[in-house]
Amino acid sequence: SQQGEEDPQALSIQEGENATMNCSYKTSINNLQWYRQNSGRGLVHLILIRSNEREKHSGRLRVTLDTSKKSSSLLITASRAADTASYFCATVSGQKVTFGIGTKLQVIP
Amino acid sequence: NAGVTQTPKFQVLKTGQSMTLQCAQDMNHEYMSWYRQDPGMGLRLIHYSVGAGITDQGEVPNGYNVSRSTTEDFPLRLLLAAPSQTSVYFCASSQTSDSYEQYFGPGTRLTVT
């Protein structure tokens, strides 16, 4: 079974709004990563947060991690049409990297 | 650097045929892995390798074989193709498995009829 589960599965917002995606997982992890996938392409790494970190920023991205609740969130601020893509969380536990089913984000211009 | 390359980009097989999906990376990464992506199911780990000569099973290994004779290459073999193996296959690599980001190839779209 998959480790991470994203919520919501689909999200549609207007350009300029913020987008928040959540990820829940089941077991202890070394770190959690977020990836982006444009239609028909491979995944691209966005940001990594380690199990002893609570929050991390990268440009317009903000990631939080709550290990007590086994959950993470990805916030994209001031969204742009070019942010339209699917976003996946991935948990790293031991030697395995496990992906969730993803959130499909549509940013309407 | 070319990064992670995969061949072929598209493949159609008949049930029962076998084939090898190629994956290569030129970043001297220790960790390589294969995923399949199906609609509504995200990416599922098939096999992974933490270095040359070392492979292990992921979540959905049945029907697939791998080997890692060199650091650069990590081929995925389908032994007896079945329609259930119709999917998009991604190869990925990273410098280590426990912290560094994974670099993905462009994918192979496989259809088994």
Boltz contact constraints between the chains, C-beta under 6 A:
constraints:
  - contact:
      token1: [A, 30]
      token2: [B, 98]
      max_distance: 6.0
  - contact:
      token1: [A, 31]
      token2: [B, 99]
      max_distance: 6.0
  - contact:
      token1: [A, 42]
      token2: [B, 90]
      max_distance: 6.0
  - contact:
      token1: [A, 42]
      token2: [B, 104]
      max_distance: 6.0
  - contact:
      token1: [A, 42]
      token2: [B, 105]
      max_distance: 6.0
  - contact:
      token1: [A, 42]
      token2: [B, 106]
      max_distance: 6.0
  - contact:
      token1: [A, 42]
      token2: [B, 107]
      max_distance: 6.0
  - contact:
      token1: [A, 43]
      token2: [B, 104]
      max_distance: 6.0
  - contact:
      token1: [A, 45]
      token2: [B, 101]
      max_distance: 6.0
  - contact:
      token1: [A, 92]
      token2: [B, 98]
      max_distance: 6.0
  - contact:
      token1: [A, 95]
      token2: [B, 50]
      max_distance: 6.0
  - contact:
      token1: [A, 95]
      token2: [B, 97]
      max_distance: 6.0
  - contact:
      token1: [A, 99]
      token2: [B, 42]
      max_distance: 6.0
  - contact:
      token1: [A, 99]
      token2: [B, 43]
      max_distance: 6.0
  - contact:
      token1: [A, 100]
      token2: [B, 42]
      max_distance: 6.0
  - contact:
      token1: [A, 101]
      token2: [B, 42]
      max_distance: 6.0
  - contact:
      token1: [A, 102]
      token2: [B, 42]
      max_distance: 6.0
